[in-house]
């Protein structure tokens, strides 16, 4: 029998508790997700949250459905530290989950509470594990806003207390009219394309689809049985979508990056927004703008935030949604491939200096000064934390 799969999620507060129950868990309870597990008896859902949130879960119909399928386990979320960001606290929760799964030598699946899963993701991940893959990744950018959530309800996909069963193409088609502003600004041909840190780059395809190159890969399945040493350094200083996978499982042959798994990460514009999207000054000079965008992409792909695995996965084109396989589609794909081929090698320091000057021209001196100060403060805090924290990662 296949070893168990332990799911893990971190959240706190009524907003993300409701997101988890009404959208994330609802979609994971579709027929070909958690109910499709071969080893349901030993699999668990590790929920790292506060005591108050854990108690609030108990009476919800979908949570009761979950506990009738696999065991739900509470991991108490550590209290927030002074001057700790929400992201840092979430990473501490992910570290607790990862250490728990590693101790049990199970497969692990990290779940974000503000995500909707297409039906079949768990079944596919299970199949890949049985074929010998130690890591299964799925593309998961911040794709949709609150309009997408409303659409799920109005189109009858979401019903109180019932699973959300939705196919991949349907999920993308419902999300496309409600693309979050963070992802909108990474549309390559848009006048407001923001090339400072393009975590995804995408083009529209004829029909209801997009072509995407992405650095946003979610760990759908991680095999902890083969990890003699479990490196949690990333989770002490960064987030789980940093270089955590590369540090622990660097062999590319162990990693399966799915082109078919579909999950939609959503964030309301009322909570995080980049609106109004603004046209950069360099966009008014076409030749200079093309050079500027490509050089910035090269700079980002070879920055310290990118590990070799992410860099390699970025070169993998992803077709999302229902698209028309036509001459126009092939033209888009060929053009995108040509652009990407020019961006997959590092830039020289002199070119980086020119980019920095152009960003001052685009964003203004004050904004760049504030960004520089923010980066220095972050580095100082990181340095102070590393001095005050022993190698074990336990607080002094």
ChimeraX attribute file (.defattr): number of C-alpha atoms within 10 A of each C-alpha:
attribute: neighborCount
match mode: 1-to-1
recipient: residues
	/A:1	5
	/A:2	14
	/A:3	17
	/A:4	20
	/A:5	26
	/A:6	29
	/A:7	24
	/A:8	26
	/A:9	21
	/A:10	27
	/A:11	24
	/A:12	19
	/A:13	11
	/A:14	12
	/A:15	11
	/A:16	16
	/A:17	20
	/A:18	17
	/A:19	20
	/A:20	24
	/A:21	20
	/A:22	25
	/A:23	20
	/A:24	25
	/A:25	27
	/A:26	26
	/A:27	27
	/A:28	26
	/A:29	23
	/A:30	22
	/A:31	17
	/A:32	18
	/A:33	21
	/A:34	25
	/A:35	17
	/A:36	18
	/A:37	19
	/A:38	16
	/A:39	15
	/A:40	19
	/A:41	11
	/A:42	14
	/A:43	22
	/A:44	23
	/A:45	22
	/A:46	25
	/A:47	22
	/A:48	25
	/A:49	23
	/A:50	19
	/A:51	13
	/A:52	11
	/A:53	18
	/A:54	17
	/A:55	11
	/A:56	12
	/A:57	16
	/A:58	12
	/A:59	9
	/A:60	13
	/A:61	14
	/A:62	20
	/A:63	20
	/A:64	14
	/A:65	16
	/A:66	20
	/A:67	14
	/A:68	11
	/A:69	18
	/A:70	19
	/A:71	15
	/A:72	19
	/A:73	16
	/A:74	14
	/A:75	20
	/A:76	16
	/A:77	20
	/A:78	14
	/A:79	9
	/A:80	13
	/A:81	10
	/A:82	6
	/A:83	8
	/A:84	9
	/A:85	11
	/A:86	12
	/A:87	11
	/A:88	18
	/A:89	21
	/A:90	24
	/A:91	22
	/A:92	23
	/A:93	23
	/A:94	24
	/A:95	20
	/A:96	22
	/A:97	24
	/A:98	24
	/A:99	15
	/A:100	17
	/A:101	24
	/A:102	22
	/A:103	12
	/A:104	13
	/A:105	18
	/A:106	23
	/A:107	24
	/A:108	29
	/A:109	26
	/A:110	21
	/A:111	24
	/A:112	18
	/A:113	24
	/A:114	23
	/A:115	23
	/A:116	27
	/A:117	28
	/A:118	26
	/A:119	25
	/A:120	23
	/A:121	25
	/A:122	25
	/A:123	18
	/A:124	18
	/A:125	24
	/A:126	23
	/A:127	12
	/A:128	18
	/A:129	21
	/A:130	12
	/A:131	9
	/A:132	13
	/A:133	18
	/A:134	22
	/A:135	26
	/A:136	24
	/A:137	21
	/A:138	21
	/A:139	26
	/A:140	21
	/A:141	20
	/A:142	20
	/A:143	22
	/A:144	27
	/A:145	24
	/A:146	17
	/A:147	18
	/A:148	23
	/A:149	22
	/A:150	11
	/A:151	16
	/A:152	18
	/A:153	12
	/A:154	11
	/A:155	9
	/A:156	9
	/A:157	15
	/A:158	21
	/A:159	13
	/A:160	11
	/A:161	15
	/A:162	17
	/A:163	21
	/A:164	26
	/A:165	21
	/A:166	19
	/A:167	15
	/A:168	20
	/A:169	18
	/A:170	14
	/A:171	23
	/A:172	24
	/A:173	17
	/A:174	19
	/A:175	24
	/A:176	16
	/A:177	14
	/A:178	18
	/A:179	21
	/A:180	27
	/A:181	21
	/A:182	24
	/A:183	20
	/A:184	23
	/A:185	25
	/A:186	22
	/A:187	22
	/A:188	21
	/A:189	13
	/A:190	14
	/A:191	17
	/A:192	18
	/A:193	21
	/A:194	22
	/A:195	23
	/A:196	17
	/A:197	13
	/A:198	24
	/A:199	19
	/A:200	24
	/A:201	25
	/A:202	23
	/A:203	18
	/A:204	19
	/A:205	23
	/A:206	15
	/A:207	14
	/A:208	18
	/A:209	20
	/A:210	21
	/A:211	21
	/A:212	24
	/A:213	22
	/A:214	22
	/A:215	26
	/A:216	19
	/A:217	19
	/A:218	21
	/A:219	21
	/A:220	23
	/A:221	26
	/A:222	27
	/A:223	23
	/A:224	23
	/A:225	16
	/A:226	13
	/A:227	12
	/A:228	9
	/A:229	9
	/A:230	16
	/A:231	16
	/A:232	24
	/A:233	16
	/A:234	17
	/A:235	24
	/A:236	20
	/A:237	15
	/A:238	18
	/A:239	19
	/A:240	21
	/A:241	16
	/A:242	19
	/A:243	21
	/A:244	20
	/A:245	22
	/A:246	16
	/A:247	16
	/A:248	17
	/A:249	21
	/A:250	15
	/A:251	12
	/A:252	15
	/A:253	11
	/A:254	14
	/A:255	21
	/A:256	18
	/A:257	18
	/A:258	18
	/A:259	14
	/A:260	18
	/A:261	23
	/A:262	24
	/A:263	23
	/A:264	22
	/A:265	21
	/A:266	25
	/A:267	23
	/A:268	16
	/A:269	16
	/A:270	8
	/A:271	8
	/A:272	12
	/A:273	14
	/A:274	13
	/A:275	12
	/A:276	8
	/A:277	15
	/A:278	12
	/A:279	15
	/A:280	17
	/A:281	15
	/A:282	19
	/A:283	18
	/A:284	11
	/A:285	9
	/A:286	10
	/A:287	10
	/A:288	11
	/A:289	16
	/A:290	15
	/A:291	13
	/A:292	20
	/A:293	21
	/A:294	17
	/A:295	24
	/A:296	21
	/A:297	26
	/A:298	19
	/A:299	24
	/A:300	21
	/A:301	26
	/A:302	17
	/A:303	12
	/A:304	8
	/A:305	11
	/A:306	15
	/A:307	19
	/A:308	14
	/A:309	18
	/A:310	20
	/A:311	17
	/A:312	14
	/A:313	17
	/A:314	22
	/A:315	17
	/A:316	16
	/A:317	18
	/A:318	17
	/A:319	19
	/A:320	23
	/A:321	23
	/A:322	18
	/A:323	18
	/A:324	14
	/A:325	11
	/A:326	11
	/A:327	10
	/A:328	12
	/A:329	18
	/A:330	13
	/A:331	12
	/A:332	16
	/A:333	19
	/A:334	12
	/A:335	10
	/A:336	19
	/A:337	16
	/A:338	10
	/A:339	13
	/A:340	20
	/A:341	10
	/A:342	12
	/A:343	21
	/A:344	18
	/A:345	14
	/A:346	14
	/A:347	17
	/A:348	9
	/A:349	10
	/A:350	8
	/A:351	13
	/A:352	15
	/A:353	11
	/A:354	12
	/A:355	19
	/A:356	14
	/A:357	13
	/A:358	15
	/A:359	20
	/A:360	14
	/A:361	14
	/A:362	16
	/A:363	12
	/A:364	12
	/A:365	13
	/A:366	10
	/A:367	13
	/A:368	17
	/A:369	12
	/A:370	11
	/A:371	12
	/A:372	12
	/A:373	12
	/A:374	12
	/A:375	12
	/A:376	12
	/A:377	12
	/A:378	12
	/A:379	12
	/A:380	12
	/A:381	13
	/A:382	14
	/A:383	11
	/A:384	11
	/A:385	14
	/A:386	14
	/A:387	10
	/A:388	13
	/A:389	13
	/A:390	11
	/A:391	10
	/A:392	8
	/A:393	13
	/A:394	9
	/A:395	9
	/A:396	6
